[in-house]
Amino acid sequence: MKAVLGELPVGDEWVYELKWDGMRVLAHVVDGQVRLRSGNEIDVTHRFPELEGLADVVGDRPVVFDGEVVAVDDRRRPSFSQLQHRMHVGDRVEAVRRAAEVPVGYQIFDLLHFDGHDVMPLALRDRRHLLEELVAPGPAWRLTDQFDDGVALLDHAARHGLEGLVAKQRGSRYVPGARSRSWCKVKIRLEQDFVVAGTTEGTGGRASTFGALLLGYWFEGGLRFAGRVGTGFGQAELERLSGLLAPLRTAVDPFTPRLGAADARGAAFVDPRIVVQVAYAEWSPDGRLRHPTYLGQRHDVDAADVGVER
């Protein structure tokens, strides 16, 4: 279930949570085993070995949790950039090594199945009650806090440089795969997912990789151009992304409408399959991002689901 971007709703029917700048993960705990699945159905169990202990929390009762895997920066703020160190691992041995360097925590905010029962039709307040009875804080997991005062929470998030909050209707049921107005996300920092549809030619120290990524989003059946992002990359990430994009090269401009001569100059197009998260200052009147900065690749979002948020 996903939230709709909007203004802060107020009223007794709403409850508020911080918006975690992490990776959405469903945790399936069955027969003493934990399986972690990203929002786009990728098995990410081996990437987060510190969550194996969730099996001890529920005993022999199978459950499915919904939550966010979060890493923090040196000021203890959620950081998607820090989480990148944990998302790109090939095996469990490497994941254990990285866990010692960049630990993560799992913020649990919903319960989908419990002891053989589908609890998604229950009201959020009832699912939350079950969670509170079931989950005690552990070394790498906890229930995300809920608050009654959205205005105060939004002010707190702004003062501490956090991403924003999510408002949820207390009586709402969980609708899997839907973007529901029962959940409303309110952003302070301007960050958004985009599809990578090409690169520009690199020069100097980037001659062997690329200069910038060409960004797009789906709208009315076509991939619209959102501009390019050329900052926020370390050398290792430039090389890693270059390797991912090389097999996706295509001679076909995937944008609708096709890029003009100025934007297409020096561009190499790719099939729009890779999703990245980008921070920016604002949208220009002609629909381009101003001052974009690359934050990292998303593994929990399907490229076909990337729209625009204004």
Secondary structure, DSSP 8 states (H G I E B T S, - for coil): -EEEE-S---STTEEEEE---SEEEEEEEETTEEEEEETTS-B-GGG-GGGTTHHHHHTTS-EEEEEEEE-B-TTS-B-HHHHHHHHS-SSHHHHHHHHHHS--EEEEEEEEEETTEE-TTS-HHHHHHHHHHH---BTTEEE---BS-HHHHHHHHHHTT--EEEEEETT----TT-EEEEEEEEESS-EEEEEEEEEE---GGGTTS-S-EEEEEEETTEEEEEEEE-SS--HHHHHHHHHHHGGGEESS--BSS---HHHHTTEEEEEEEEEEEEE-SEE-TTS-EES-EEEEEESSS-GGG-----
